[in-house]
């Protein structure tokens, strides 16, 4: 063999070797996580953060960059805040908004018995004693403002009120804004306490007047969520609104207060809004929403009080998710985008040409060396004759002549969109790269298929949705490349509930199960979860309401604990110790039942994690246990 031929052979072999590389759990947690911060004040650059987890240090490290709005090289910056307009500074520059936690209520032993300051006691007279992953110690988030002059003292907008703004647990400074002239502050708050707080979703928008120091409820007539306030370029207050109290997954609409009237721009559109922003001329609102298994960019015109029809238009299409609207540059809108093979990057979308341009390329080099999975749309007929979208994810270098073990993915929520998301835990790319086919059905309860489809899961947790799951896996299992004797079902939260429920009705379809923070016993869940409104709505009431037929059906027919006698399949149960939404007892009860019934089972407890797994080393253990279990049992 001559030298040229030998060199060519080596190059081809090297290229083939590179192409065979696939995503691994370890590599997943080396990817940069891109978070846009905004467009610079001069309009020339996008400012963004890249966080990279360090498994060794067990934390994430962040750097800040700019990239030109029209594309180009990224530049690391240190003083990134000076590049951005601060929305918390009033229009005249005289005041700044911020938030602080304030001690309001007596809860701790030392609050009631000052001399016993070493006591470790918490005393409650009502619910809301803990939320998400934190116990209530009598502290509340409050909005403050102060002069920008040096040494100024802040003024508490909520004074001594026992309410939160920003909202706990996830609210930030998007929960408070200045009026255009800087004379007023609009903030979001659920002004209920204790048990009333735990059973309601009634947040409102409040307007605080700096001159009179008085507060007015702007949305008193609406009983559901009012969130995400912002002003149009013409000064019209706009926000997102859900109508029904206690229903956290209600249709989310865009409301504009115009000349004293609240106009619903999306009332006649059969969907729900994630987030929105105004066009610079105030004639349109751009928004993001789930549709047909993806998240896309939409626009709706604002006609004011004219007779011009309101028209919602979908602007982007494709098998990807548009996740954030960063801002505008000329005829382009700057957004973030993901798909099941790629983590978030920043793109521009030309509204005139309908063309895309990728602006950040944080992880492109990593992906260029990988063989990627293939994602396919599949439409399955359900048992009630409906057409259901099912995502099927095939392993890299897929060979249709081979047989592959296959996993049914059960989405949480239960009312959330199953789209082209990119998770750093439930990552389809990693699963497929380990040789598994993923079947991910857009079952009842998924957003993006109309309001009726989304609402059908309420009060029917174990009904049609379970048949949707089985329809999806049965349909895909007919393919010759699916090893029908090696099927598993996996999921978290409501997806974990789904796994527990399927374990009692699957009729030996599945060879293994994995449930993460899943609801196992609806009665004890009702007695220990923190946001009681969720259970009241989804289950139809409390388990002790013997005359409530809907609730009784839920707590008996749809309760996984009632079917444990049928469990006969290995199950891995994962639980967060600080998960107060689906508390630790759910995982403990399920594991104890499995063990006492002699079912092969394993309990993986993360004492310091909540409903998610956030710390890098814990996340690596999670991945290790996940795939080790599949290797053992599937």
C-alpha positions as CSV (number, residue, x, y, z in Angstrom):
1,X,0.0,0.0,0.0
2,X,1.5,3.3,-1.0
3,X,1.8,6.2,1.4
4,X,-0.9,8.3,-0.1
5,X,-3.4,5.4,0.0
6,X,-2.3,4.7,3.6
7,X,-2.8,8.3,4.6
8,X,-6.3,8.4,2.9
9,X,-7.2,5.2,4.8
10,X,-6.2,6.6,8.1
11,X,-8.2,9.8,7.5
12,X,-11.3,7.9,6.5
13,X,-11.0,5.7,9.6
14,X,-10.5,8.8,11.8
15,X,-13.6,10.4,10.3
16,X,-15.6,7.3,10.8
17,X,-14.4,7.1,14.4
18,X,-15.5,10.7,15.0
19,X,-18.9,10.0,13.5
20,X,-19.5,7.1,15.8
21,X,-19.1,9.2,19.0
22,X,-22.5,9.6,20.8
23,X,-23.8,11.7,23.6
24,X,-23.0,10.4,27.1
25,X,-24.2,11.5,30.6
26,X,-20.8,12.8,31.3
27,X,-20.6,14.8,28.1
28,X,-24.1,16.2,28.6
29,X,-23.0,17.9,31.8
30,X,-20.0,19.5,30.1
31,X,-22.2,21.4,27.7
32,X,-22.5,25.2,28.0
33,X,-26.0,26.4,29.0
34,X,-26.8,29.6,27.2
35,X,-29.0,32.2,28.9
36,X,-29.8,35.5,27.0
37,X,-29.7,38.7,29.2
38,X,-30.9,41.1,26.5
39,X,-29.8,43.4,23.7
40,X,-27.2,46.1,24.5
41,X,-28.4,49.7,25.0
42,X,-26.8,50.6,21.6
43,X,-28.7,47.8,19.9
44,X,-25.6,46.3,18.4
45,X,-25.0,43.3,20.5
46,X,-26.7,40.5,22.4
47,X,-25.5,40.0,25.9
48,X,-25.7,36.5,27.3
49,X,-24.4,34.1,30.0
50,X,-22.9,30.7,29.5
51,X,-23.0,28.4,32.6
52,X,-20.9,25.2,32.6
53,X,-21.4,22.7,35.4
54,X,-18.3,21.5,37.1
55,X,-18.7,18.0,38.4
56,X,-15.5,18.2,40.3
57,X,-16.5,21.4,42.2
58,X,-20.2,20.3,42.3
59,X,-21.3,23.7,41.0
60,X,-21.7,25.7,37.9
61,X,-19.4,28.5,36.7
62,X,-20.6,31.3,34.5
63,X,-19.0,33.6,32.0
64,X,-20.6,36.6,30.1
65,X,-20.4,37.4,26.4
66,X,-21.6,39.6,23.7
67,X,-22.3,38.7,20.1
68,X,-23.3,41.1,17.3
69,X,-27.1,41.0,16.5
70,X,-26.3,40.3,12.8
71,X,-23.8,37.5,13.7
72,X,-20.1,37.4,14.3
73,X,-17.5,36.5,16.9
74,X,-18.5,36.3,20.6
75,X,-16.5,38.4,23.0
76,X,-16.2,37.7,26.7
77,X,-17.1,40.7,28.9
78,X,-16.8,41.4,32.6
79,X,-19.0,44.4,33.2
80,X,-22.0,43.1,31.4
81,X,-24.5,45.0,33.4
82,X,-23.4,48.3,32.1
83,X,-24.2,47.2,28.6
84,X,-27.9,46.6,29.3
85,X,-30.7,48.9,30.1
86,X,-31.9,48.4,33.7
87,X,-35.7,48.0,33.6
88,X,-35.7,48.6,37.4
89,X,-34.6,52.2,37.1
90,X,-37.4,54.7,36.7
91,X,-37.8,56.6,33.4
92,X,-36.4,59.8,35.0
93,X,-33.5,57.9,36.5
94,X,-34.3,59.0,40.1
95,X,-35.4,55.7,41.6
96,X,-34.6,52.0,41.4
97,X,-36.8,49.0,42.2
98,X,-35.5,45.9,44.0
99,X,-36.8,43.1,46.3
100,X,-35.8,41.8,49.7
101,X,-37.0,39.2,52.1
102,X,-38.7,40.6,55.1
103,X,-39.6,38.9,58.4
104,X,-43.3,39.5,59.0
105,X,-44.8,36.6,61.0
106,X,-44.0,34.7,64.1
107,X,-43.2,31.1,63.4
108,X,-40.0,30.0,65.2
109,X,-39.7,29.1,68.8
110,X,-37.5,32.1,69.5
111,X,-40.2,34.3,67.9
112,X,-42.7,33.3,70.7
113,X,-40.1,32.7,73.4
114,X,-37.2,35.1,73.0
115,X,-35.4,33.8,76.0
116,X,-35.3,30.3,74.4
117,X,-33.2,31.4,71.4
118,X,-31.6,28.0,71.0
119,X,-35.0,26.2,70.6
120,X,-35.6,24.5,67.3
121,X,-39.4,24.7,66.9
122,X,-41.8,25.8,64.1
123,X,-45.4,26.7,65.1
124,X,-48.2,27.0,62.5
125,X,-51.9,27.9,62.8
126,X,-52.6,27.4,59.1
127,X,-51.3,25.9,55.8
128,X,-48.7,27.3,53.6
129,X,-46.2,26.1,56.2
130,X,-43.8,25.0,53.5
131,X,-43.6,25.6,49.7
132,X,-41.7,23.7,47.0
133,X,-38.5,23.0,48.9
134,X,-38.5,25.6,51.7
135,X,-40.2,25.8,55.1
136,X,-42.1,29.0,55.9
137,X,-40.2,30.9,58.6
138,X,-42.4,33.9,58.5
139,X,-40.4,35.7,55.8
140,X,-41.9,37.3,52.7
141,X,-40.5,38.7,49.5
142,X,-41.3,42.5,49.3
143,X,-40.8,45.1,46.5
144,X,-38.8,48.1,47.5
145,X,-37.8,51.4,45.8
146,X,-35.3,54.0,46.7
147,X,-33.6,57.0,45.3
148,X,-30.6,56.4,43.1
149,X,-28.7,58.9,45.3
150,X,-25.9,57.5,47.4
151,X,-27.0,56.4,50.9
152,X,-30.8,56.4,50.1
153,X,-33.1,54.3,52.3
154,X,-35.5,51.9,50.6
155,X,-39.3,52.1,51.0
156,X,-41.2,48.9,51.3
157,X,-44.1,48.9,48.8
158,X,-46.0,46.1,50.7
159,X,-45.2,47.6,54.1
160,X,-46.0,45.0,56.8
161,X,-48.2,42.9,54.6
162,X,-47.7,39.1,55.0
163,X,-47.7,38.6,51.2
164,X,-45.1,37.9,48.5
165,X,-43.8,39.9,45.5
166,X,-41.9,38.4,43.7
167,X,-44.1,35.3,44.0
168,X,-42.6,32.3,45.7
169,X,-41.0,30.0,44.7
170,X,-40.0,31.0,41.2
171,X,-40.8,34.7,40.8
172,X,-38.2,37.3,40.0
173,X,-38.0,40.9,39.0
174,X,-40.4,40.2,36.1
175,X,-43.1,40.4,38.9
176,X,-42.6,44.2,39.3
177,X,-42.3,47.1,36.8
178,X,-42.4,50.9,36.6
179,X,-45.2,52.7,34.9
180,X,-43.9,54.6,31.8
181,X,-43.7,57.9,33.6
182,X,-42.1,56.4,36.8
183,X,-44.9,57.6,39.0
184,X,-46.3,54.2,39.8
185,X,-45.2,50.6,40.4
186,X,-47.1,47.6,39.2
187,X,-46.4,44.3,41.0
188,X,-47.8,40.7,41.1
189,X,-49.0,39.3,44.4
190,X,-51.4,36.6,45.8
191,X,-52.7,38.5,48.8
192,X,-53.9,35.5,50.7
193,X,-52.4,33.9,53.8
194,X,-52.2,30.4,55.3
195,X,-54.8,27.9,54.2
196,X,-56.5,30.4,51.8
197,X,-53.1,30.8,50.1
198,X,-52.7,27.1,49.7
199,X,-56.0,26.5,48.0
200,X,-56.0,29.5,45.6
201,X,-54.2,30.7,42.4
202,X,-55.7,34.2,42.6
203,X,-52.7,36.4,41.9
204,X,-53.5,40.0,41.0
205,X,-51.7,43.1,39.6
206,X,-51.4,45.9,42.1
207,X,-50.6,49.5,41.4
208,X,-48.6,51.5,44.0
209,X,-48.7,55.3,43.7
210,X,-45.4,56.9,44.8
211,X,-47.0,60.3,45.6
212,X,-49.9,59.1,47.7
213,X,-48.3,55.9,48.8
214,X,-51.6,54.1,48.2
215,X,-52.2,50.7,46.5
216,X,-55.0,49.7,44.0
217,X,-55.9,46.2,42.8
218,X,-56.0,46.4,39.0
219,X,-57.4,42.9,38.4
220,X,-59.8,42.4,41.3
221,X,-62.5,41.0,39.1
222,X,-60.4,38.1,37.8
223,X,-60.1,35.1,40.2
224,X,-57.3,33.2,38.5
225,X,-53.6,34.0,37.8
226,X,-52.7,37.5,36.6
227,X,-49.0,37.6,35.8
228,X,-46.2,39.0,33.6
229,X,-47.1,42.7,33.5
230,X,-45.6,45.0,30.9
231,X,-46.5,48.2,29.2
232,X,-46.9,48.7,25.5
233,X,-44.9,51.4,23.7
234,X,-48.1,53.5,23.9
235,X,-48.4,53.0,27.7
236,X,-51.1,50.3,27.8
237,X,-50.7,47.8,30.6
238,X,-50.6,44.2,29.3
239,X,-50.4,40.9,31.1
240,X,-51.2,37.2,31.1
241,X,-54.4,36.0,32.6
242,X,-56.1,32.7,33.6
243,X,-59.7,33.0,34.6
244,X,-60.5,30.1,37.0
245,X,-59.3,30.1,40.6
246,X,-57.5,26.9,41.6
247,X,-56.7,25.9,38.0
248,X,-53.0,26.4,37.4
249,X,-53.1,25.0,33.8
250,X,-56.1,27.2,32.6
251,X,-55.9,28.8,29.2
252,X,-53.4,31.7,29.4
253,X,-54.5,34.8,27.5
254,X,-53.0,38.2,26.6
255,X,-54.9,41.1,28.2
256,X,-54.5,44.7,27.2
257,X,-56.0,47.5,29.3
258,X,-56.9,50.1,26.6
259,X,-58.9,53.3,27.5
260,X,-60.3,51.6,30.6
261,X,-61.3,48.4,28.9
262,X,-59.6,45.0,29.2
263,X,-59.2,43.5,25.7
264,X,-58.4,39.8,25.4
265,X,-56.2,39.4,22.3
266,X,-56.2,35.6,22.3
267,X,-59.7,34.8,23.5
268,X,-60.8,33.2,20.2
269,X,-57.5,31.4,19.6
270,X,-57.5,27.7,20.6
271,X,-54.2,27.7,22.6
272,X,-52.4,29.0,25.6
273,X,-49.6,31.6,25.8
274,X,-46.2,31.0,27.4
275,X,-44.8,34.6,27.2
276,X,-45.1,37.7,25.1
277,X,-43.6,41.1,24.1
278,X,-44.7,44.1,22.2
279,X,-43.5,45.2,18.8
280,X,-41.7,48.6,18.8
281,X,-44.5,50.4,17.0
282,X,-47.2,49.0,19.4
283,X,-49.2,47.5,16.6
284,X,-48.5,43.8,17.3
285,X,-47.8,41.5,20.2
286,X,-45.4,38.6,19.6
287,X,-45.8,35.6,21.8
288,X,-44.6,32.0,22.3
289,X,-46.9,29.0,22.6
290,X,-46.9,25.2,22.3
291,X,-48.4,23.8,19.0
292,X,-48.3,20.3,17.6
293,X,-45.5,19.0,19.8
294,X,-43.3,22.1,19.4
295,X,-43.1,25.7,20.7
296,X,-43.3,28.4,18.1
297,X,-43.4,32.2,17.6
298,X,-46.8,33.8,17.0
299,X,-48.1,37.3,16.4
300,X,-51.4,39.0,17.1
301,X,-52.4,42.4,15.9
302,X,-53.7,45.1,18.3
303,X,-56.7,46.9,16.8
304,X,-57.6,49.0,19.8
305,X,-61.3,49.7,19.7
306,X,-61.6,49.7,15.9
307,X,-63.6,47.1,14.1
308,X,-60.5,45.5,12.6
309,X,-60.5,41.8,13.4
310,X,-58.0,40.4,15.8
311,X,-55.9,37.8,14.0
312,X,-53.4,35.3,15.4
313,X,-50.6,34.2,13.0
314,X,-48.0,31.4,13.6
315,X,-44.7,32.8,12.3
316,X,-42.3,29.9,12.7
317,X,-42.6,26.3,11.9
318,X,-40.4,23.3,12.2
319,X,-39.4,20.4,14.6
320,X,-37.8,22.7,17.2
321,X,-38.8,24.8,20.1
322,X,-38.6,28.6,20.3
323,X,-38.1,29.3,24.0
324,X,-37.3,33.0,24.7
325,X,-37.9,36.3,22.9
326,X,-34.7,38.3,23.6
327,X,-35.6,41.4,21.5
328,X,-35.7,42.9,18.0
329,X,-33.1,44.1,15.5
330,X,-34.3,45.6,12.3
331,X,-36.7,43.1,10.7
332,X,-35.5,40.2,12.9
333,X,-36.6,38.9,16.2
334,X,-33.9,37.5,18.5
335,X,-34.9,34.2,20.2
336,X,-33.5,31.0,21.7
337,X,-34.0,27.7,20.1
338,X,-33.7,24.0,21.0
339,X,-34.5,20.6,19.7
340,X,-34.1,17.1,21.0
341,X,-30.5,16.9,19.8
342,X,-29.3,20.4,20.7
343,X,-29.2,22.5,23.8
344,X,-30.3,26.1,23.7
345,X,-28.6,28.6,21.4
346,X,-29.5,32.2,20.3
347,X,-30.9,32.7,16.8
348,X,-32.3,35.5,14.8
349,X,-35.4,35.1,12.7
350,X,-36.1,37.5,9.9
351,X,-39.8,38.3,9.9
352,X,-39.7,39.5,6.3
353,X,-37.7,36.7,4.7
354,X,-38.7,33.9,7.1
355,X,-35.1,32.9,7.5
356,X,-33.0,31.7,10.4
357,X,-29.5,32.6,11.5
358,X,-27.7,31.0,14.4
359,X,-25.8,33.7,16.5
360,X,-24.2,31.7,19.3
361,X,-22.4,28.4,18.7
362,X,-21.4,27.5,22.3
363,X,-21.9,23.7,21.8
364,X,-21.5,23.4,18.0
365,X,-18.0,21.9,18.2
366,X,-19.2,19.2,20.6
367,X,-22.2,18.3,18.5
368,X,-20.1,18.2,15.3
369,X,-18.3,15.2,16.6
370,X,-21.4,13.2,17.5
371,X,-23.7,10.9,15.6
372,X,-27.1,12.3,16.4
373,X,-30.4,10.6,17.1
374,X,-33.2,10.8,14.6
375,X,-36.6,12.2,15.7
376,X,-39.7,11.2,13.9
377,X,-43.3,12.3,14.0
378,X,-45.9,9.5,14.3
379,X,-49.6,9.8,14.5
380,X,-51.5,7.1,16.4
381,X,-55.2,6.6,16.6
382,X,-56.4,6.5,20.2
383,X,-59.1,4.2,21.6
384,X,-61.6,7.0,21.3
385,X,-60.8,7.6,17.7
386,X,-58.6,10.8,18.0
387,X,-55.3,11.4,16.2
388,X,-52.4,11.7,18.7
389,X,-48.9,12.9,17.9
390,X,-46.1,10.6,19.2
391,X,-42.5,11.5,19.0
392,X,-40.2,8.6,18.3
393,X,-36.5,9.1,18.9
394,X,-34.2,6.6,17.2
395,X,-30.6,5.8,18.3
396,X,-27.7,7.3,16.4
397,X,-26.6,5.1,13.5
398,X,-30.0,3.5,13.6
399,X,-30.2,0.1,11.8
400,X,-33.8,-0.9,10.9
401,X,-32.7,-4.5,10.6
402,X,-31.8,-4.6,14.3
403,X,-34.1,-4.9,17.3
404,X,-33.9,-2.2,20.0
405,X,-35.2,-2.0,23.6
406,X,-37.8,0.7,23.8
407,X,-38.8,3.2,26.5
408,X,-42.3,4.8,26.9
409,X,-41.7,8.3,28.2
410,X,-44.4,9.6,30.4
411,X,-44.5,13.4,30.7
412,X,-45.1,15.2,33.9
413,X,-47.4,18.2,34.5
414,X,-49.9,16.7,34.0
415,X,-50.8,19.6,31.8
416,X,-47.6,20.6,30.1
417,X,-46.3,20.6,26.5
418,X,-44.2,17.7,25.3
419,X,-42.2,19.4,22.7
420,X,-38.7,19.5,21.2
421,X,-37.2,20.3,24.6
422,X,-33.6,19.6,25.7
423,X,-33.4,18.4,29.3
424,X,-30.3,17.9,31.3
425,X,-31.9,14.9,33.1
426,X,-34.7,13.5,30.9
427,X,-32.5,13.8,27.9
428,X,-33.7,11.8,24.9
429,X,-30.4,12.3,23.1
430,X,-28.5,10.5,25.9
431,X,-31.1,7.7,26.2
432,X,-31.1,7.1,22.4
433,X,-27.3,7.2,22.3
434,X,-27.2,4.3,24.8
435,X,-29.2,2.2,22.3
436,X,-32.8,2.8,23.4
437,X,-35.8,3.9,21.2
438,X,-37.9,6.5,23.0
439,X,-41.6,6.7,22.5
440,X,-43.0,10.1,23.7
441,X,-46.8,10.5,23.2
442,X,-48.6,13.8,23.3
443,X,-51.3,12.2,25.3
444,X,-54.3,13.9,26.9
445,X,-53.3,16.9,29.0
446,X,-50.6,18.1,26.5
447,X,-50.7,21.7,25.5
448,X,-50.5,22.6,21.9
449,X,-53.4,20.5,20.6
450,X,-56.3,22.8,21.6
451,X,-57.8,23.7,24.9
452,X,-60.2,20.7,25.0
453,X,-57.4,18.1,24.6
454,X,-55.4,19.9,27.3
455,X,-58.3,19.9,29.8
456,X,-59.4,16.3,29.3
457,X,-56.9,15.0,31.9
458,X,-58.4,17.0,34.7
459,X,-60.3,14.7,37.1
460,X,-59.4,11.7,34.8
461,X,-55.8,10.9,35.8
462,X,-56.2,7.2,35.3
463,X,-58.7,7.2,32.5
464,X,-58.3,8.0,28.8
465,X,-54.7,9.2,29.3
466,X,-53.6,5.7,30.3
467,X,-55.2,4.3,27.2
468,X,-53.3,7.0,25.2
469,X,-50.0,5.7,26.6
470,X,-50.8,2.1,25.8
471,X,-52.0,3.0,22.3
472,X,-48.7,4.7,21.6
473,X,-46.4,1.9,22.8
474,X,-48.6,-0.8,21.2
475,X,-48.5,1.0,17.9
476,X,-44.7,1.5,17.9
477,X,-44.0,-2.0,19.2
478,X,-45.4,-3.4,16.0
479,X,-42.3,-2.2,14.1
480,X,-39.8,-5.0,13.4
481,X,-36.9,-2.9,14.8
482,X,-38.6,-2.8,18.3
483,X,-37.9,-5.6,20.7
484,X,-41.4,-6.0,22.0
485,X,-40.1,-8.2,24.8
486,X,-37.8,-5.4,26.1
487,X,-40.2,-2.5,26.8
488,X,-39.9,-0.1,29.7
489,X,-41.9,2.9,31.0
490,X,-40.2,5.9,32.6
491,X,-41.4,9.3,34.0
492,X,-41.3,11.9,36.7
493,X,-44.0,13.7,38.7
494,X,-47.3,13.0,37.0
495,X,-45.1,10.9,34.7
496,X,-44.0,9.0,37.8
497,X,-47.6,8.6,38.8
498,X,-48.2,7.2,35.3
499,X,-45.5,4.6,35.9
500,X,-47.0,3.5,39.2
501,X,-50.4,3.3,37.6
502,X,-49.2,1.5,34.5
503,X,-47.5,-1.0,36.8
504,X,-50.9,-2.2,37.8
505,X,-52.7,-2.3,34.4
506,X,-50.0,-3.1,31.8
507,X,-50.7,-6.8,31.5
508,X,-47.1,-7.7,31.2
509,X,-46.3,-5.3,28.3
510,X,-43.4,-3.8,30.2
511,X,-40.2,-5.5,31.5
512,X,-39.1,-2.6,33.8
513,X,-40.3,0.7,35.3
514,X,-38.6,3.9,36.5
515,X,-40.5,6.5,38.6
516,X,-39.0,9.8,39.7
517,X,-40.8,11.8,42.4
518,X,-44.1,10.1,41.3
519,X,-47.4,10.3,43.1
520,X,-48.2,6.9,44.5
521,X,-50.9,7.4,47.1
522,X,-53.4,10.1,46.3
523,X,-54.8,10.2,49.8
524,X,-51.4,10.8,51.6
525,X,-50.4,13.1,48.7
526,X,-53.5,15.2,49.4
527,X,-52.5,15.3,53.1
528,X,-48.9,16.4,52.6
529,X,-48.5,18.4,49.4
530,X,-48.3,22.2,49.7
531,X,-50.3,23.6,46.8
532,X,-53.6,22.1,47.7
533,X,-55.4,24.0,44.9
534,X,-53.8,21.6,42.4
535,X,-55.2,18.5,44.0
536,X,-58.6,20.1,44.6
537,X,-58.9,20.9,40.9
538,X,-57.3,17.8,39.4
539,X,-59.0,15.3,41.7
540,X,-62.3,17.0,42.1
541,X,-62.1,17.5,45.8
542,X,-60.9,15.8,49.0
543,X,-60.9,12.0,49.7
544,X,-63.2,12.4,52.7
545,X,-66.0,13.9,50.6
546,X,-68.1,10.7,50.4
547,X,-70.9,12.4,48.5
548,X,-68.5,13.7,45.8
549,X,-68.7,11.1,43.0
550,X,-65.8,12.7,41.1
551,X,-63.4,12.7,44.0
552,X,-64.4,9.2,45.1
553,X,-63.6,7.9,41.6
554,X,-60.3,9.6,41.7
555,X,-59.2,8.4,45.1
556,X,-60.3,4.8,44.4
557,X,-60.2,3.9,40.8
558,X,-57.3,6.2,39.8
559,X,-55.2,5.6,42.9
560,X,-52.0,3.5,42.2
561,X,-51.9,2.2,45.7
562,X,-55.2,0.4,45.1
563,X,-53.5,-1.8,42.4
564,X,-50.3,-2.8,44.1
565,X,-51.5,-6.5,44.3
566,X,-51.0,-6.6,40.5
567,X,-47.4,-5.3,40.6
568,X,-45.0,-8.0,39.2
569,X,-42.4,-6.0,37.3
570,X,-39.0,-4.5,38.5
571,X,-39.3,-0.9,39.5
572,X,-36.7,1.8,40.3
573,X,-38.0,4.6,42.5
574,X,-36.2,7.9,42.8
575,X,-37.1,10.6,45.3
576,X,-36.0,14.1,46.4
577,X,-35.9,14.6,50.1
578,X,-36.8,18.3,49.9
579,X,-39.6,17.8,47.4
580,X,-42.6,19.2,49.1
581,X,-44.8,19.1,46.0
582,X,-44.6,15.3,45.8
583,X,-43.3,14.6,49.3
584,X,-40.8,11.9,50.3
585,X,-43.5,9.6,51.6
586,X,-44.8,8.9,48.1
587,X,-41.5,7.3,47.1
588,X,-41.2,5.5,50.5
589,X,-44.7,4.0,50.3
590,X,-44.1,2.8,46.8
591,X,-40.7,1.2,47.6
592,X,-42.1,-0.4,50.8
593,X,-45.0,-1.9,48.8
594,X,-42.7,-3.3,46.1
595,X,-40.3,-4.8,48.6
596,X,-43.0,-6.4,50.7
597,X,-44.6,-7.9,47.6
598,X,-41.2,-9.3,46.6
599,X,-40.9,-7.2,43.5
600,X,-37.3,-6.4,42.4
601,X,-37.0,-2.7,43.4
602,X,-34.5,0.0,44.3
603,X,-35.0,3.3,46.2
604,X,-32.6,6.1,45.3
605,X,-33.0,9.1,47.6
606,X,-31.4,12.5,47.1
607,X,-31.9,14.1,50.6
608,X,-31.0,17.6,49.5
609,X,-32.7,17.7,46.1
610,X,-36.2,18.9,45.5
611,X,-38.6,17.9,42.6
612,X,-35.5,18.1,40.3
613,X,-31.9,17.1,40.6
614,X,-29.8,20.3,40.3
615,X,-26.3,19.5,41.7
616,X,-23.8,18.2,39.1
617,X,-22.5,15.2,41.1
618,X,-26.1,14.2,42.1
619,X,-27.1,14.5,38.5
620,X,-24.3,12.2,37.5
621,X,-25.4,9.7,40.1
622,X,-29.0,10.0,38.8
623,X,-27.8,9.1,35.2
624,X,-25.6,6.3,36.5
625,X,-28.5,4.7,38.5
626,X,-31.0,5.2,35.6
627,X,-28.9,3.4,33.0
628,X,-27.6,0.8,35.5
629,X,-31.2,-0.1,36.2
630,X,-32.1,-0.4,32.6
631,X,-29.0,-2.6,32.0
632,X,-30.0,-4.9,34.8
633,X,-33.7,-5.2,34.0
634,X,-34.1,-4.5,30.3
